[in-house]
């Protein structure tokens, strides 16, 4: 009798869930004529004029992969994108799988002091506390502005706040995003630096985790009802960078073929090429090799 009653309750519960669960109103299209006076909003900026012009910014509900070999600038590009969008009032979560968060914060402070306050400071000087006393006083004075303008919009965490069970479950990833949103008072973009570490952290689960992250980018909505934009820093393979070197810095998509879910899931694939000589002249070749929403 008990088993029968439990089965009956379970069956009734399933029926209730199924009725509430399948609401397709959210999937009705907005055609051109419906929103003629409402063009697609400017997305999350990369900070590279040609890429931003072609993409109109990385749109919400998409994944953008910033790809390059070690030392070619992919983390710098991701952090630069975060900085630009944070300074424009966007809320950003960075999951750093490479550098400790406290080191990333020093990078953001250096950028802020140079960019927003016009102080000629370097990361080395901030890291190792060897600023000239007069410059050090200026930095300390402007740190209150940094706390007011940057900290409310930026959260940086590391792998101590994620685990295998979470990263394989869309609902748990969404719960992480919701917690970040509560902390920041909103959420507009999520950056993972860098996603190749996921396969090392969770062997043979990398592609599955990337698929769940893609689904989170597509489906998660913040409290304003807006979707988020997701950016991945992606390590190119050695053979790919060799081919790019032979072709004067021109990559192909096979350079990120090790975790094939990256290329498949990305709406945008941006490649960076920086040879040793180009590092001296501070130049980088940038290619937009994939743009599902345009040319």
PyMOL commands that set and color helices and strands:
alter all, ss='L'
color gray80, all
select helices_A, chain A and resi 2-21+25-27+32-35+49-55+74-87+101-115+123-128+133-149+151-153+159-161+164-167+170-184+196-201+206-219+238-246+253-256+260-265+276-281
alter helices_A, ss='H'
color red, helices_A
select strands_A, chain A and resi 63-68+92-96+154-157+189-193+229-235+268-273+285-291
alter strands_A, ss='S'
color yellow, strands_A
deselect
rebuild
show_as cartoon
